[in-house]
Amino acid sequence: MSRVCFVSQVRPDRLDEYRERHAAVWPEMLEALRDTGWSDYRLFLSPTGLLVGFVETDDYADAQAAMALTEVNARWQAEMGEFFVADDARPDEGMMLLDEVFHLEGQLAAAGLATERA
């Protein structure tokens, strides 16, 4: 299982509506994400519009490609595009991926230390 983190920029004047849209994502979109290999998918939004996303998946490229083939994703991306500063690409294609540089549990395990508090 790999962990993927990304950033994007939501238009500051659309933050409230962006939050509302994500408070009740379409059930068919939720199912498509689940069925194409997305798990523990989270989005974090700052007051300035910085969006940070995190997802665990077996293969991010495969999961993203599978989502791109779904009809519901095409509809969702078309509606969400207006919320992003970089509107020259679909939101799911305009994200900047971040490299993981630290993982506490991984380093604890490598050091032979317990991963739970005593």
Secondary structure, DSSP 8 states (H G I E B T S, - for coil): -EEEEEEEEB-GGGHHHHHHHHHT--HHHHHHHHHTT-EEEEEEE-TT-EEEEEEEES-HHHHHHHHHT-HHHHHHHHHHGGGBS-TTS-TTTS-EEE-----HHHHHHHTT--SS--
